[in-house]
Amino acid sequence: MARPRPFDIDSVRYPLLSTLDRPADLRALPQERLTDLVAELRACLIATVSQVGGHFAAGLGVVELTVALHRCFDTPHDRLVWDVGHQCYPHKILTGRRDRIATIKRKGGLAPFPSREESEYDCFGVGHSSTSISAALGMAMALRSRNDPRKVVAVIGDGAMTAGMAYEALNHAGGLDPALDFLVVLNDNRMSISENVGGLTRLFGRESDAAVGDPASSADYPRWQDHWAGMMRPSTLFQAMGFDYLGPIDGHDLPALIAALDDARRRGGPRLLHVVTVKGKGYPPAEHDQIGYHAVGPFDPDFGLPAPTRSAASYSDVFGDWLCAMADADPRLVAITPAMREGSGLVAFSKRHPDRYVDVAIGEQHAVTLAAGLACEGSKPVVAIYSTFLQRGYDQLIHDVALQNLDVLFAIDRAGLVGPDGPTHAGAFDLSYLRCIPNLVLMAPSDEAECRRLLTTGYHTPGPAAVRYPRGVGPGVPIADDPEPVPIGQARVIRPGHALALLAFGAPLATARPVADRLDASLIDMRFVKPLDRAMIRQLAASHRYLVTLEDNVVAGGAGSAVAEVLAEHGLTVPILILGLPDRFQAHASRDQQLAEAGLDEGGIERAILDRWPELAGAP
């Protein structure tokens, strides 16, 4: 597989950065040269991401921190564990991947997040939030067990400290006896993708307001630190959990940052260094619009992001429009998101119905059980969540919602393959992990109109229901403003045919249309994964020689498996071909490239069918 073209590092524009091939080179520099390195690194990041797109503002905010960490710690011998991954681009540039940074998120190029397979400097793979402290703690425990003195640092930020998992790890680490040599760096920029929310954010905010540009950046750091430790509350919180609290430190004052990290490195036991940064630092448009510049496509750095243009509505847009309309009609509706307002299409709703918009921060488990509690008292909660993030609230979905048969609708975005964000964000498993849950109605719309119609169906269905839809735009089907609900478990015939029947679950239906035409096959929009339209399946088995199921979900335990179970239950022996995602994690690429690799593009579907039943090649 050919790799994308490397980034041509300009030794004139980046005279210092172009000479650094690894962090050891950075550590050999005189300290007075580091300010120049920071400027070049930030300029390189702006030039590269504006050319190819990618995560942007978070990386700009940690340029100084990244340089300081690799300066003060002997990476990769010392372990540096990044959280979330949005902030890792400067780290990749400094750790031997500078000349490939322009390939990031492209097929065959650098991964969008830290990856153990990609570099020895990425000691823990990441994509989901709030894993760094747990992973780093495990590393530190393993190293101590064999008397290995190397240091372990967890860098948590970009909203990750709002998640419960981070506090579970802090609680564990702070209570170990004997105490463990373990450093947590809190990169506090008050942002995830949107603004951070909640009481802890306000707690950090009181302290961090004073940090940037204040005495923490002076040589009198220890006395200033003691002064604030007595006045502010985060220090009390972390000290009560068994951590030595250090900071807050201006994360853009490089000498102060290096001094603080050197001090933290020399200390023993669990300690937390609170670093305050500005997301988007050094590029004024990103500083002023931290949400808009979180992740970007290519743009002209001299002019900033182009004005948004309204193209075809995405599935997230369809959901957002439906949610506003449904909330206008039903005052009981409450929308819940775990820190994904923009991605899930909730911006308009948050402005139109702010009293019924709930952002729980990065807390998927809490979001699901909160919805259960709302449903207990007569509200109509709608949980807007990515498929990959619902995995983190799976027990709550079973135990707190489905077991009690509570009236909660899950609007599951980013189902199936997600393209450049890669396997950490792929929604490849939801049909498998949801269809086995009692009481749950599970739907997969095939286009924009069906998405709105099935959302309405799920909302009006008593008990738990889920509608899962892909990233991006649909095939362009006109959407009715007030669609009628679909009878539960009812499929629809798109095209009648002979011999072969294609049973499509969700987005693959549009791809399968031309294949059905060429092979004179019946094409069925199954709509419901649970309950299945059993009558339709039996009818198709009786009237067709072959059945094919199509889904953008793993084959194992998915919708095709459900159809095969129905056939087996009724003793129907019609041959069946189950097409879906392969039993492997697919690397980042465009979504179309990933579908082609999985055999779920038009050509792949037709080839698979004709390889199994070559006689169908002569269909009229």
N, C-alpha and C positions, 0 to 999 in steps of 0.2 A: 504494500500500500504506500503510495507516494505521500510524503509529508508536505504540508503547506510550506510556502516559501518563508525562510527565516527573516527576521527583522534585521535590516542592515544598520548596525550601530555606527553612528557617525562619530569618529574619533575627534573631529574638530568641535562638534557641538557638545560631545560628552567626553572631554579629555581624560577625566578621572574614572568615570564609570566604565569606559571602554577598556580599561586596563585591569578591572577587577573580575576575576573568573570564579572566585569562591570567597566565603566570609573570612578565611584566613588572610586574604589579601587586604581586606578592609581592616582587620585587626593590626596589620603591619603599618597602616597609615599614621602619620603624625595627627594628633587630635585636632590641630588647627585646620586640617584639610577636610574634616568631616562635614563642616558647614557647606563646603563646595559640593561634596558628594550628595548631600541632602537635596540641594538645588537641582543637580543633574538628574537624580533619581526621580524627583517629582516631575521635571520637564519630560523625561523619558516616558513616564507613565501617562502624562497628558497626551503626548504625541502618539503613543502607541494605541491607547484605548480610543482616541478620537478617530484613528484610522480603521480599527477593526471592531470596535464595540466591546462591551463586557462590563463587569462590575467596576465602578469608578470611584465614587465619592468616599467609600470606606477606606480604600487603599490610599487615597490622598491624605486621609487623616492620620495614617500610621507610618508615614515615611520616616519621621524622626525616631519613632519607637522601634521600627524595624532595624534601622541602622544601629541604634543603641543596644538592642538585644544581641545582635550578632557581634557587636563590639565587646560587650561585657561577658558573653558566654562563649564557650569553646564548642560551637556547633560544627558538625553534627554529633561530636562526642557527647556534649551536653544535649539534653532533649528539650526541644522547643515545640510545644503543642499549641497550634492555633485553633481558635473556635470559629464556628460559622463558615469561614472560608472566604467571605466577601472581601476580607482585608488582606489577602495573601499575595496580591500581585507584586508589591515591592519585595516581599520575601522571595518570590520566585526569581525576580530579576537578579537579586544578590546571590543566589545559590546555584549558579551555573546554568540558568535558563534564560539569561538575558537575550541571547540571539534568537530565541524561539518564542519570545513573549507575544509577538504578533500573531502566533498560531493559536492562541488560547481560545478554547471553546469550539474550535474547528476540527473536523474529522482528521485524525492523525496528528493533531496538535496537542498543546498542553491542556491538561485538565483544568476546569474552571475553579477547582478547589484543591487543597492539599491532597496528595495521593502517594501512598507508600510505594506503589509500583513505579512512580515517576522519578522519585529522588530520595536519596538517603536523608536529605534535610527535612523531608515530610515524614516525620516519625509516626504520625497518626492521620489516617484519612478522615475527611470531614465534609459535611454538606449541610447536615441538620445542626441546629443550634444547641449550645449548652452542654457539649460533651467533653470539653477540654479538661475540666477539673477532675472528673471521674477518670478519664484516660491517663492523665498525668499522674494522678495519685496511684493508679495501678502500676505505672512504670516505676515510680519512686519506691513503692513497696517491693517490687521485684528486684530492683537494684540493691536495696538495703539487704535483702535476703542473701545476696552473694557478696556483700561488703564492697560493692562498686561505688566509688565516691562521686561519680559524675552528677551534675545538677539537672533538675527537672523544673521546667517553667511552663505554666499554663497561661496563655494569653486569651482572656475572655472579653468580648466586647460586642459592639453592634447589636445591642439589645439582649445578648445572651444571658446576662445576669438577671433578667426578669423571669427566667424559667425555674421551676421548682427543682429540676434535676441538679442545677448548679448548687443549690442550698443543701440538697441531700449529700452531695460530695463534700461540701465545706463542713457539714456537720460530722461526717465520718472522719475527715482528715484532722479536724481540730480536736477530736476526742481520742486519737491514738496515743498509746502509752507503751513504749517511749515515743516521744514526739518525732515526727518525720521531717527530714530536710526537704522542704517543698515550698515553691514560690508561685503565687497566683498574681498575675498582672491584670488588673481591671482597667481596660480601655474604655473610659466613660465618655461617650460622645452624645449621650441622651437620645440616641436614635437606634431603631432597628432598620426597617425600610421606612416606616412612618415614625412619628415621634414616639418615644417610649411613654408608657402610661403606668399608673399605679402608685401606691404609697412609697415603694422603694425608690422609684424614680425621683419623687419629690425629696426623699431623704438624701439621696446622692446630690441632688441639685443644689441644696442649701450649701453643701460643702464645695462642690465643684465651681459654683459661681465665683468663689474667691480665688480659685487656683490659677486660672490662666492669666499670666501677666502679673501675678502678685508675688509675695515674698518667697514662694516655693522655688522660684527661678533664681534666687540669690544664693550666695555662698553660705548664708545663715540657715540653710535648710533644716538641720536638726532642731534648732530652737523654735523655728516657725511651725514645724510639724508638731512639737509638743504643745504649742499654743492652741492649734486647731483641734488636737486630739481631745483636749479638755472641753472644747466648746461644741463640737459637732457630734452628730449621732452615728454616722456610719462606722466610725472608729469603735464606738461602744458595741455596735452589732457584731462586727467581725472579731473584736477582742473577746466578746462573750462566747463566740463559737470556737475559741482557742487559737485564733490567729493573731500574730503580731501585725498591727495595722500601720502602714507607712503611707504618708501622703496627706492630701492630694498634691500631685506634681503637675506642672504645666508640661503637657506632652509634646509641645513644640519648642521648648527650651532645651536644646540638645545637651549643653554642659550640665544643667541641673538633672536632666533625665539620666545621663551616664553616671553622675554622682550617686543618684538614688538607686540605680540598678547595681552599681558596685557595692553600695552599702547593703542592699538586700541580699546580694550574692554571698557576702561574707557572713551574714547572720545564719543561725541555725533554726531549726524548727519550722512549723508552718507560718508563713507570712504572706501578707497581701499588700501589694503596692497599687495605690489608686492613682491612675494617670488620666488626666483630663485632656481630651483632644477635640478638635473641630472637624466633623465630617466634611470632606470636600476642601480641606485646608490647602491654600495656595493657588486655587483656581476660583476666582470670585463668583462666577456663575454657579458653581457647585456649592460654594459656601452659602449662597443666598437661596438656593433651591436644592437642599440636600435630598429631598425625596425624588425629585425629577432626575437627579444625577446619580441615584443609587446604582442603577444599571442602565446602560445607554447603547444605542446603535452608533455607527460611525457619524461623526459630525465635524464641522470646521472649528478648530479650537479658537480661532480668532473671533468667531461670532457666536459660539455656543450651540446648544441644541436648536435644530430647526423648529419652527412653529408646528405644532401638531396638526396633522391633516386627518380628516375623518374618512377612513376607508371602510371596508366591509366590517360589519359588527362581529366582534369576537364572541365566543361562548361566554366569557366573563361579562361582556357588555350585555348580552341577552339576559343573563342572570340578574345583573344590576338593575336593568330596566324592569324586569318582572318583579323584583323585590320591592322597588319603589311603588309600582302599581298595586301590588298586593297589600302593602302596608297602608296605602291610601284607603283601601277598601276595608281593612280589618285592623282595628286598633290594638288587637291582642298580639300582633306580630312583633317579635323581637329578633334582631339579627345579631349574631355573635361571630367574632373573628379572632383567631389567635395571631394578632399582629400582622395581618395580611390584607389591610384595607384596600390598597391599590391593586395588588395582584388578583384579588377575588372580586373586583368590580363593585366595591362598597363605597366609593368616594361620594357619589351622588346621594346615596341613602344616608350616609353619615351627616350630610348637610341638611337634607330634607326632613329627616326624623332623628335628630341627635339624641332625643330622650329615649329612643328605642334602639340605639346603636351601642353595642358593647364590644370593646376591644379589651381582651383579657391579657394582653402582652403574649409572650411566647410561652403559652401554657395550654397545650392541646388537651391534656387530661382534664384540667379544670374547666375548659370550654365545654366539653361534652357533659360533665356532671352538672355544671351550672345550667345547661339547657334542660337536663332532667329535672332539676329543682324548679325551674320556671314552668315546665309542663305540669308539674304536680299541682300548681296553683292556678291553672287555667290560661297561662300565656301560650303563645304559639311560636316556640323558638325555631329559628332557622340557623343552622351552623354552617357557615361558609368556610370551607377548609380544603386545602390541597390533598389529593389522594395520598401522597407520600407522608404528609403530616398527620393524617388521620390514623396512620399506623401507630403513632405515639399515644393515641387515645383509645386504643382498641379494647382494652379491658373495661374502660368506662362505658364504651358503646355497648358491650355485652352486658356487663353487670348492672349498670345504672340506668340504661335506657331500654334495651331490648327485653331484659328479664322482667322489667316492670311494665312492659308494653306501653311506654310513654310516647306522647304525641310530639315527636321531634323530627324535623326534616333536615337531612344532611345534603347540602349542595356541594358536590365533590368536584373540584376543579383540577386541571392538569392530570386527568386520567389517561392512562396509556403512556406512550413515549413523549418526552418533552424536549427532545433535540439537544441544543448546546449545553443545557444544564446537566446533562448526563445521568448516570445511574442513581446518584443520591437523591434526585428529584423525580425520577420516573414513577408514574402511577401504574405500575405494571401488575399489581397484585390485588387490587381492590375487589374485583369480581370474585376471586377465589376466597379472600378472607371475609367477605361480606355475605356471600350466598349461603354460607353454612350457619348463619345466625337465625334462630327462630324469631318469629313475629315481624321480621324486617321485609319491607317491599323494596326491591332493588331494580332500578331502571337505567337504561342506556340509550339516550336519544341519538338518532342518526343524522339530525340536521338542526338548524337553529329553531325552526318552527316547532319541531318535536321537542326540543329542549324546553321551550316555554310551556308547551302543553303538558309535558311530563312533570315539570316543576309544579304546575297547578294541580295535577293529579296527586302528587305526593303531599302537597300542602293540605289537600282536602281528605286525604286518607287517614283515618284514625290509626294511631300507633306510629312506630318508627318507619321512616321511609328514606330512601337515598336515591339521588339522581346524580350520575357520574358522567362528566363530559370532558372533552379533550382541551388541550391548549390551542389557542389560535382561532381562526375563522372557520366557519362551516362552508358547505357548498353553495350558499347564497339563496336558500329557499325563503320566500317572503313569510313574514311572521304576523300572525293574527294578534290584534291587540288584546282580545279577551277570549282565549281559546277554551273550548270545552274540555273537561277532564277525559282521560281515556279510561274505559272499563279496565279494572285491574286484571292483569294477566292476558291481555288481548293483543296478539300480533296483527300485522297487516300485510297483505299481499301487494308487493310493488309491481311485480311482473309475473304472469303465469307462463309456465314453460313445460318442457317434457323431459323425462328421464332423470334430469339432474335438478336438485333444489339447493339453493344457497340460502342459509339461515344466518343473517347478519345481526350482530349485537353491537349497536352504536355506530361509531364513525366509519368502520370499514364498509358500510353499505354503499356509500357513494363510489368508492373504489371498485366495488364489485359490480356495479351497474353495467359497464361496457362488457365485462366478462360474461355476465348473464345473457346479454344480447347476442354475443358471438356464439355462445354455446347453447342458445335456446333454452336456458335454464330458468326455472322459477326463482324469483328473488323475494325473500321475506324479510321484512323489518320486524325483528322479534320484540323489540322494545323492552320487554321484561325479562330479566335474568331470574328473578324470583318474585312472584310465582311464574313459572314457565307456562306458555300456552300449550298445554299437553294435547288438547284436541287438535291443534294445528300440526304438532309433531306427528301424531298418529296418522292424520290425514295425508301428510307428505310422505310418510313411510309407506303408506298403502298405494300411493299413486305415482311414486318415483322410484327409479332403480338405485339412485345414489343420493346421499346427503352430504353437504359440506357446511361446517359451521365456521364463522369468521368473528374474531374478537381481537381488540388491541389490549390484551391481558395475557398473562402467561397461560399456556395450555393446561398446566397442572392444576386441576381443581376448578377450572374456569367455567365459562358458559357452555363450551363444547362438551365438557365432562358432564354437565347437567343434562344436556340433550341425550348423551349416551346412556346416562342412568335411566332416563325415561324409556328409551328403547329397550334396555335390558329388563326393566320392570315389567314391560308388557310383552316380552318375548318376541320383539320385532328384530329381525336379523338383517335389515337393510344395511349395506356397507356405508360407513360414515368416515369422513376425513375431517379432522379437527385442525384448523389453522389458527394460530395465535402467536404470541411472542415466545421466543426460544427459552430454554432452561439455562440462561446465563444472563449476567449483567451486561447490557450493551453500552459500549463506550459513547462518549459525547460525539455528536455529529448533527447535521440538520435533521429535522424530524423526517423529511422525505428520505434522506439517506438511511436513517435507522429503520424505517419501514421496509425499504428495499432489502436491507441486510436480513430482516426478519422474514422476508418473503411475503410481506403483506402489501406490497404495491401491486398495481394492476398486472404487470407481467409475472410477478412471483405467484400470485393467486392462480392465474391461468396455467402456469407451468406445473404447479403442484397438482392441480386437478388432472391435467393430461398425462402427467407422469404416472398417476394412480390408475386412471381409466383412459388409455389412449384411444379407445373406440369413440370417445366423445369428440375427437378432432373433426369428425365428419358431420357434426350436427348442422342442420340447415340454418 
